[in-house]
Amino acid sequence: MILLALSVILVLTVGGCVCVWWAARGGPRWTRAIAGATLAAGSLARRISIKSNGSGSSDD
């Protein structure tokens, strides 16, 4: 069951990355929507990671 969940997460992650790549090259509107969601999720994960590590500054 855990393998199935991890596989789904992997497929969604790879699909999101492909949509970001495609949207950057002028893809259809739905790819831009998915790319925006993927980038927002990545930004949220980065903020959560920084807060959980106790680090107040980032390298951005």
ZIRAKA-V844687 format. One record per residue. N is the residue number from 0. RES is the residue in one letter. PSI is psi as a letter, one per 30 degrees, with the letter a starting at -180 (none if undefined). Layout:
N RES PSI
N RES PSI
This chain:
0 M e
1 I e
2 L e
3 L e
4 A e
5 L e
6 S e
7 V e
8 I e
9 L e
10 V e
11 L e
12 T e
13 V e
14 G e
15 G e
16 C e
17 V e
18 C e
19 V e
20 W e
21 W e
22 A e
23 A f
24 R g
25 G h
26 G l
27 P l
28 R e
29 W f
30 T e
31 R e
32 A e
33 I e
34 A e
35 G e
36 A e
37 T e
38 L e
39 A e
40 A e
41 G e
42 S e
43 L e
44 A e
45 R e
46 R e
47 I e
48 S e
49 I e
50 K e
51 S f
52 N f
53 G g
54 S k
55 G f
56 S l
57 S l
58 D g
59 D none
